[in-house]
Amino acid sequence: MSEEMKKDMNGNETQRLDDVSRVKVLSPTMLVVKRFIRNRLALTGLAILVVMFLFSFLGTFIVPYSQTQVFHIYDDVVKDFAGVTQNDELRYTTAPGTTFPSSARTGFVTAMRTGQSIFTVDGVDYALERESDDFYRITLGREIASVLTLAGIPSFNPVAGETVSEALTAAYIAAADEGKTEFDLDGAHYIMTRQGKTTRLLKTQVMAIASKFVVDPYDQANRNALTFDFRLAAETAIARNEVAFELNGEGYTLNKEADAIDVIGQDGEPFAMITKLIVSPLASDVVITVAFKDALLAAMESGSKTFMFTENEEETEYTVETNMRGTVVRKEYHTQLIDMYARPSAEHWLGTDSNGMDVMARLMYGGQISLMVGFVVVLIELAIGVVVGGFAGYFGGVVDTLMMRFIDLFNCIPQWPVMIIFGSVMDILDVAPVLRIFLLMFILGLLGWTGIARVVRGQILSLREQDFMVATEATGLRVSRRIFKHLVPNVMPLLIVQATMSLGGIIITEATLSFLGLGLKYPMASWGTIINAATDVFVMRNFWFIWLPAGLLILITVLGFNFVGDGLRDAFDPKMKR
């Protein structure tokens, strides 16, 4: 053909059908890429995965919070301040230098219930002196003499080391004639206890008091002044309905009110308050003052539920509540609280969870764990599945039969019970959260390789009879090279599709385990542990921003992997569309 015939009627150059420049040759890889790009659904899935990876791995560099950072707020919270009880039990106070052991207290209770005035414990004589139902004196009795009375005439037999004076004899006779069992002489108290025809004469010394009253000083500096002698003198005067008493040369006046008695000092200033009301602070650094008890008593007498009290020039409102535990005084505190269940805001785009942690930050860090678990588990499954399936498919025969029966036996193992047991064992052993992640990936990979092994085995069974494998055998290549250099690469397209399709399922499995509490543990986060909050019905109904985003991320990511997997399958084997 002449050169002129290469031009059309307009003079433009044309090309022949057999010109080399008209033939465009694409490699198999480029053909796959081209078919994949033409699949809009596959591109959508790829875009989703890119966004998820950017969100999880790059988002952590942008968000200013860590996955374990706890946020706090300051707020006014009403808390229990003190407990209030009306004392109905006897409380013991011992004199300085004496002891009143538990065995003696048991003997005192028995004597009090049986109406005895003398009781002996461990060979020691004790005397019980009842002033009122609320106040008892416990004295240590020392025997002075035994008295034998014949025809109305007492005969004294003094104990060794003791003497009986004429005044003591006269006081004894006078008390006996009046039918008394005790008398006082020269500031000492004596008790007569009859044993048959003989009467024992005991001189007592107060060693303890049993009282239902509580004594509090108005001035904390006077607390040391509330000695045993002060309590003994004050409560004795109260029991005897006296309005004053004297101690160490100083006089005190008793001002009786409804539920409290004020002890007024000689200078006219309140010295102490005596009451049955016990106010116990709930904090160790809090001291309940008498002024506070006064205000509390006034509120309780008037039936008021609140009262004001000024301390350190600051007026505070207190609330009095009565419940099954008793009466409680509550106070409003300005305190630091964990910012739990905070609603989405400019500071926390998705709010905070039950531990006061930023939900957005935990979603980002949780995405890293969920995606990493998916890819590592797939790699483990591929490594085991390719080796087992490759050798079974290449050798065939007995080797293939044994390996396939082993796979069948392995498939009989119930995977979910095994994973549940494995998670429980890690809980018992208290495995560290980071190590728990790697163990979880290992067990998931170990339980999921059989499907890949079957696919590889089936493909290699069909490929090993082809001409290129006969050529490799003729050239004398070793078996491992024939399998992994020539057979496995021909199976890789199918493996890529299989792995991509499996990623979504692995992510769901990890999320399910974490949801059941068998996966990751606090404070590590994954999308499964975050969505675990939905197990609480209250949280599920009222705080959607805690669990719903994690569920959407799992859904979108799994869809993305499925779209990409379908696109790769169609790209590698276009005939699948027919």
Helices and strands as residue ranges (DSSP letters): G 3-6, G 20-22, H 28-38, H 40-53, I 54-58, H 59-62, E 72-86, E 91-94, H 102-114, E 118-121, E 124-132, E 135-150, E 153-158, H 166-177, E 182-185, E 188-195, E 198-211, E 214-217, G 220-225, H 228-239, E 244-247, E 250-256, E 260-264, E 270-275, E 277-281, H 290-302, E 306-311, E 314-323, E 326-338, H 359-395, H 397-411, H 415-429, H 433-447, H 450-463, H 467-474, H 479-481, I 482-487, H 488-515, H 527-531, G 532-535, H 537-542, H 544-572, G 574-577
